Amino acid sequence: MGCDSLFPTLRSRPQCLPSRRYRTAKALHSRNPSLIFYRILDEVNANRAASQQISFLFVNIRFGLVMSEHGKLFPRDPKRRQMKISAGIGFSLALISFLALALGQH
């Protein structure tokens, strides 16, 4: 059942739309670099033979291989850029936190 079947009038339809909190959480969730990387890994594995698929167990070791192969398979896919931006923001925040803790010890 969709919004139209539950609320046929236009006046009541906005009640069925997602809230701002839900949209914000969804946006943050979709920008998580770990989740984006595993989506990329799924796309790469979908294009490989079953015997050559990359295991989730040792995927950290083959990070560069996964990213370069995804770049060859999907040159215009924005997931790699999103992951790099999210990882850069995360690294910057971790570095700032570390520096704040280190400078606060004096």
Number of C-alpha atoms within 10 A of each C-alpha: 5 8 14 12 8 11 14 11 10 8 8 13 13 11 10 12 11 9 11 9 9 11 12 11 12 11 11 11 13 14 17 16 20 14 13 19 20 14 13 22 21 16 15 21 17 11 13 11 8 9 6 9 14 17 11 11 7 9 15 11 9 12 12 11 13 21 16 14 15 21 16 10 13 15 11 10 12 9 18 20 11 17 20 14 15 18 16 13 12 14 12 12 12 12 12 12 12 12 12 11 11 10 9 8 7 5
